[in-house]
Amino acid sequence: MVERSNQLHDVIVVGAGPAGSTAATALARHGRRVLVLDRADFPRDKPCGDGIPPGTVGILHDLGLEAALRAAHFQPIDALRLVSARGRDWRLRFTPRREDSGFYIARRVEFDDLLFRHAVACGASFLRANVRAPLVENRCVVGVRADVDGIERELRAPVVIGADGATSAIARALLPDKPPERHRAVAIRAYLDGLQVIPRAVEFHFGARYAPGYAWVFPLSATSANVGVIVRTDRFKRRGIAIEALLHEFVESRELRARGATVNALQDAATWQLLLAAPRRVRRAFDGAVLVGDAARLVDALTGEGIHNAVLSGVLAGESVERALAANDVSYGSLRSYEDRIQHELGASIRRSYRWQKYVAAFPPVLEALFIGAGVFRGRVTRWLDRISTDYRVAQ
Ligand SMILES: Cc1cc2nc3c(=O)[nH]c(=O)nc-3n(C[C@H](O)[C@H](O)[C@H](O)COP(=O)(O)OP(=O)(O)OC[C@H]3O[C@@H](n4cnc5c(N)ncnc54)[C@H](O)[C@@H]3O)c2cc1C
């Protein structure tokens, strides 16, 4: 039996990760009745490197999270270490030019809970529900079908925001074409205690077995870190090496062993997939629905970072949905302003990252040559990065 609910909400947000909680907050602050659905209760973990990319915190400050983020004392980052496949080491220091452009490491179990609780504090309602599919009538999304406490229910609202991540049930129904394997990645993360960490530095280690991906060490304290590996799905399948084996290989590398790492100390290893943003324009708005965050395929193709774009897309979706509701027009024609804003704000960086991943990171010898060049012209490269960076002062 299917239970049908009367329409009590203006918007249903499916998924309470960074994208969903941000969209819910933006709309609740406009006084909209927002229902957030998630199959998990919060706090919940999400497999991630826990790197909160530059620019994210500034967006969250504008949504009223400044005091909460300050109180959370997440690990600030002001150094970058890149290690080539042949062990060439390149380090940079970067200091934010503005306070809100910082880069942080924050365990997702805490970070996502903070965003989720803020959405609820701003007035969004939460229901634990496993969403099966959007409800579509006359080609317009009018709600969702979901399992709530073992009962199948139909929940209705004028707009549905699909924020349910890389395996989104909403995107699967609205965007039936699966992205090709070269536009997807698989990644594993684990927590590692007893590792000698470079304070406040994120490390990216390149290697032929990961290309065009990398292995990372993101510090959580002086002796603990989030470590992991990301590989593009087509390369991963072609090489036929299990992702856990790649992580173990990295942890057992000479350098990490010398710094105290052992495979036995790995905890909470978890694997998940990423949908990489590609230059070809993707539908992200529909009659009665929009897609945000990973559901909208917005992960940076070079770095694998998705949190900044998730949060930004949540805000942009919130603004477009608010305008559509105010105009009483939730058709694609009205909601496509969201799609245009995404293109405007992120189009250039999506294209740039895609090209660097495809033409540089995918070829270890090209990357090695770049390391050699950067080593020879270290001073010049650093000064150039300092000049072009609007957010950071860059130094050696
Ligand atoms: C191993 C790994 C490391 C990464 N490291 C980084 C990093 O360091 N920095 C970075 O910026 N990005 C990183 N990413 C990417 C980042 O994790 C994602 O881009 C980000 O989580 C996207 O946020 P989101 O809100 O779109 O989706 P999610 O965070 O995935 O949230 C989706 C939510 O939807 C819920 N949900 C899913 N399906 C349903 C359903 N059917 N019904 C109801 N609820 C549902 C889930 O429970 C979840 O709460 C990494 C990804 C991986 C896999």
PDBQT file of the ligand as one rigid body, heavy atoms in Angstrom, charges set to zero:
ROOT
HETATM    1  C1  LIG A 401      37.166   8.835  -0.838  1.00  0.00    +0.000 C 
HETATM    2  C2  LIG A 401      36.725  10.220  -1.234  1.00  0.00    +0.000 A 
HETATM    3  C3  LIG A 401      37.486  11.312  -0.860  1.00  0.00    +0.000 A 
HETATM    4  C4  LIG A 401      37.052  12.611  -1.162  1.00  0.00    +0.000 A 
HETATM    5  N1  LIG A 401      37.786  13.673  -0.698  1.00  0.00    +0.000 NA
HETATM    6  C5  LIG A 401      37.333  14.917  -0.883  1.00  0.00    +0.000 A 
HETATM    7  C6  LIG A 401      38.008  16.024  -0.283  1.00  0.00    +0.000 A 
HETATM    8  O1  LIG A 401      38.994  15.874   0.453  1.00  0.00    +0.000 OA
HETATM    9  N2  LIG A 401      37.530  17.285  -0.523  1.00  0.00    +0.000 N 
HETATM   10  C7  LIG A 401      36.423  17.493  -1.298  1.00  0.00    +0.000 A 
HETATM   11  O2  LIG A 401      36.040  18.649  -1.505  1.00  0.00    +0.000 OA
HETATM   12  N3  LIG A 401      35.738  16.452  -1.845  1.00  0.00    +0.000 NA
HETATM   13  C8  LIG A 401      36.139  15.180  -1.630  1.00  0.00    +0.000 A 
HETATM   14  N4  LIG A 401      35.414  14.120  -2.133  1.00  0.00    +0.000 N 
HETATM   15  C9  LIG A 401      34.134  14.405  -2.809  1.00  0.00    +0.000 C 
HETATM   16  C10 LIG A 401      33.057  14.786  -1.760  1.00  0.00    +0.000 C 
HETATM   17  O3  LIG A 401      32.997  13.793  -0.769  1.00  0.00    +0.000 OA
HETATM   18  C11 LIG A 401      31.693  14.964  -2.431  1.00  0.00    +0.000 C 
HETATM   19  O4  LIG A 401      31.858  15.789  -3.562  1.00  0.00    +0.000 OA
HETATM   20  C12 LIG A 401      30.665  15.596  -1.479  1.00  0.00    +0.000 C 
HETATM   21  O5  LIG A 401      30.352  14.733  -0.423  1.00  0.00    +0.000 OA
HETATM   22  C13 LIG A 401      29.388  15.945  -2.251  1.00  0.00    +0.000 C 
HETATM   23  O6  LIG A 401      28.386  16.391  -1.377  1.00  0.00    +0.000 OA
HETATM   24  P1  LIG A 401      26.844  16.078  -1.707  1.00  0.00    +0.000 P 
HETATM   25  O7  LIG A 401      26.064  16.783  -0.669  1.00  0.00    +0.000 OA
HETATM   26  O8  LIG A 401      26.570  16.346  -3.141  1.00  0.00    +0.000 OA
HETATM   27  O9  LIG A 401      26.684  14.481  -1.551  1.00  0.00    +0.000 OA
HETATM   28  P2  LIG A 401      26.935  13.550  -0.280  1.00  0.00    +0.000 P 
HETATM   29  O10 LIG A 401      27.881  14.162   0.646  1.00  0.00    +0.000 OA
HETATM   30  O11 LIG A 401      27.247  12.206  -0.845  1.00  0.00    +0.000 OA
HETATM   31  O12 LIG A 401      25.523  13.497   0.440  1.00  0.00    +0.000 OA
HETATM   32  C14 LIG A 401      24.439  12.807  -0.125  1.00  0.00    +0.000 C 
HETATM   33  C15 LIG A 401      23.429  12.498   0.973  1.00  0.00    +0.000 C 
HETATM   34  O13 LIG A 401      22.298  11.869   0.343  1.00  0.00    +0.000 OA
HETATM   35  C16 LIG A 401      21.871  10.772   1.119  1.00  0.00    +0.000 C 
HETATM   36  N5  LIG A 401      21.227   9.832   0.211  1.00  0.00    +0.000 N 
HETATM   37  C17 LIG A 401      21.803   9.137  -0.805  1.00  0.00    +0.000 A 
HETATM   38  N6  LIG A 401      20.882   8.396  -1.439  1.00  0.00    +0.000 NA
HETATM   39  C18 LIG A 401      19.705   8.633  -0.807  1.00  0.00    +0.000 A 
HETATM   40  C19 LIG A 401      18.393   8.133  -0.993  1.00  0.00    +0.000 A 
HETATM   41  N7  LIG A 401      18.100   7.270  -1.971  1.00  0.00    +0.000 N 
HETATM   42  N8  LIG A 401      17.413   8.566  -0.169  1.00  0.00    +0.000 NA
HETATM   43  C20 LIG A 401      17.706   9.447   0.820  1.00  0.00    +0.000 A 
HETATM   44  N9  LIG A 401      18.927   9.940   1.053  1.00  0.00    +0.000 NA
HETATM   45  C21 LIG A 401      19.912   9.534   0.241  1.00  0.00    +0.000 A 
HETATM   46  C22 LIG A 401      23.154  10.223   1.774  1.00  0.00    +0.000 C 
HETATM   47  O14 LIG A 401      22.849   9.525   2.962  1.00  0.00    +0.000 OA
HETATM   48  C23 LIG A 401      23.933  11.517   2.021  1.00  0.00    +0.000 C 
HETATM   49  O15 LIG A 401      23.691  12.041   3.320  1.00  0.00    +0.000 OA
HETATM   50  C24 LIG A 401      35.844  12.809  -1.879  1.00  0.00    +0.000 A 
HETATM   51  C25 LIG A 401      35.085  11.719  -2.290  1.00  0.00    +0.000 A 
HETATM   52  C26 LIG A 401      35.518  10.434  -1.977  1.00  0.00    +0.000 A 
HETATM   53  C27 LIG A 401      34.678   9.268  -2.399  1.00  0.00    +0.000 C 
ENDROOT
TORSDOF 0
